[in-house]
Amino acid sequence: MSSKKNMSKTKIASLVFSSLALILLILNYFLFVSNKNTISVAALTDRENAILSSSADQSFVYDFNTDKEYKEVTIWIEKYESGNLIEDKIGELSTQVEGEGLIIFTTSKNSISKQPTFNMAVGGNEGVSSISAYDANSKDLDGMSSVWGNFRGDNISIADEVVLGSICYSNDGRMNSLTAEFYQDVNGHINEIEKYAVVYLLKANFNK
C-alpha cells in the first residue's frame, strides 16, 4: 500500500513538473514572439551613460528587434516652431537591418557657430552606419530652457512610423515632458508643442 502511494505521489509530482515546464515554454515562446518587430528604450549601464554624457549634450539609445520581413530602417529629425513643421528632414540615414540592433541619437553644439549638431547611428549585425547633420537655421538656443525625453512603454511596435524622442526649447522656464499620447499621435496632440519655440522630434521608419 505504501509503495502504491509513493508511486502515486511520484506520478503527481512528475505531472506537475511537466505541466510547469510546458507553461514556461509557452510563456517563453510568446515572450519571444511579442518582442519581435518592436523597439524599446535601451537600458544603459552607469558607465555607458557616463561615456555618452562626456561627449554629448543629450543622448538617446534604442534597442530594436526585427524578423526577416524587415529589410531597412530610416531615421531622421523633424523640426517644429510653435507647433508648425519647419523642416521635415534634418539629416536622414537609411541602412539595412537584420535581427537585433541599436539606434543612437546624440546632440552637441558647434563651439563656433553655436548651431546644434545631430549625430545619428544604426548598429546591428551588418556593422554601424552613421551620419552627422546640423540645423543651419537654428535660433539662439543657448538662452533657452530645454527638456527632452523618450516615448513611453516597452517593446513598441515598428509596424508604423515611430516617434522615438523629443528635444523641446522654450523661453519659459516652466516646461513639462511630452505625454505618452503625443508620441502615439503627434497630429492629434500637436497642441502640446505649440508652446515651445523649437521642438526636434527623433523618428524612425522600418521598411519591409
N, C-alpha and C positions, 0 to 999 in steps of 0.2 A: 504493500500500500504506500509506504513511504517513498519507494522507488518511483512509483507512478506519479506521485505528487511532485517529486523533484523533476521528472521528465516534463510534466505539465508546465511547471514554472520555467523550465529552460525553454520550452517552445514559446511560451508567452513573451519571455524576455527577448528571444530571437525575433519574434514577430514585431514587437515594439521597436527594437533596434532597426530592423529592416524598414519599418514604416517611417521612422525618423530620418533614416538615410535617404529614403525616397523623397520625403518632403524637402530635405535640404537640397537635394539635387534639382528638384523642381524650382525651388526658390532661387538657387544659383543660376539656373537657366534663364528664368525670367529677369533676374537682375542683370545678367549679361546682355540679354536681348534689349532690355529697357535702356541700357547705356549706349547702344548703337545709335549712330546718327544724331548725336547730341553734342552740346558744348557746355562747359561749366567754367566758373572762375577757378583758376588754379590755386591750390593750397601751397603757398611758398614757405620755405623754412626761414628762420631769422637771418641766416647767412645770405640766402638768396635775396631777401628784402634789403639787406644792408648793401649788397653789391649793386642792386638796381638804384637805390636811393643815392648812392655816391656818384652816379653818372647821369641821373635823370631827375627832372623836377616832378614828373608824375610817371607812373608806370602801370601797365595793365597787362595781365598774363592770363591766357585761357587755354584749357585743355579741350581738344575735340576728339571724337571717336566716330569714324565713318565705316560703312561697309563698302563692298566693291561697286555699288551703284554710283557712288560719288567719285568724280574724277578730278575736280578742281575746286579751289576756293579763291574768291576775290575779296580783298579787304580794302577799305578806303575811309576817308574822313569827310563829313559834311559840315559846313559852317552856316550858322544861323545868326542873324542880328535882330533882336527884339521879336523873335519868333518867325522871322522871314528867312527862307532859304536863300543864301547869298552865293555859295559855291557848293556844287553837288559832288565834286571830286577834288579834294586836296590830297594828292598822292593816290595812287592806285596800284595794288600789287595782286597779280594773278599767278597762281602756281598749282602744280599737281598735288593731289593728296592721296594717301593710301593708308588706311587704318588710323592709328592714333597720331596726334601731333599737337603742336603748340602754336598759338597766335600771340604775338607780343607787340604792344604799342608803348613807346616811351616818348616823352616830350622834354625839350630843353630850349633855352633861349640863346640866340646868337649874341655873343658878347658885344659885337659891334653894331649890328642893325637892330638888335632887341626883338627881332621877329622870332616867333615860336617855330621850332623845328620839330617835325614829327618823324620818328623812326618806326618803321613797321617791318615785321618779320614773321615768316611762317616756317616752322621747323617740323620735320617728320622723317619717315623712312628714306625719303629721297634726298635728304640734306636740308639746308637752310636757304631760303630766299629772302632778301631784304631790300628795302629802299628807304631813302630819306626825302622828305618834302618839307616845304615851309610855306607859311601864309604871307605872301608878298603884300597883301592889302590889310594887314592886321592893324588894329588901333593900338593905342598905347595901353597895353595890358598890365604894365608894371604897377600902375597906380590903382588897379582894381583888385577887389577881393575875388577869390575863386573857390569853387567847390567841385569835387569830381567823385565819380562813383561808377559801379558796375550794375548790370542787370541783376535782378533778384532770382533766387531759386537755383536748384542744381539740375544738371542734365537737361538743358533746354533744347528742344527740337531744332534741327537745322533745315527742316523742310522748306522754310521761308526765310527771307532776308532777316538777319538778326541785328538788333542794336545792342552792341556789346558794352559800351561805356559812354561816359559824357564828361566834358570839362566845361564848366559854366563860369563866366566872368560878369561881375557887376560892380557898379559904383556904390551900391548899397551894401553895407557890411552884413546885413541880416539875410542869410541865404539858407535854403534847405536843399537836401539832396532830392533828385527827381524820384518820383514814386515808381513802384513796380509796374503800375498800369501804363505809365509813359513808355517804358521800354517795350511793352507789348503792343501799343498802339500810339505811335507818335502823332499822327494826324488828329486822332480823337482827343489827345491831351496836349495839343500844341500850346494851350494857354499856360502850361507850366513853365515854358521857356520864354514867354513874351516879356517877362520882367527882367530878363538878363540882356545885357548889352551884346555879349557874344557867347555863343554856345558851339562847341565842337562835338559831334557825335561820331563815335567809332563804330563802323559797320562791317558786316561780313555776309557773303552770299556763297553757299555751296552749290555747285553745279554737277549734274549727272552726265 
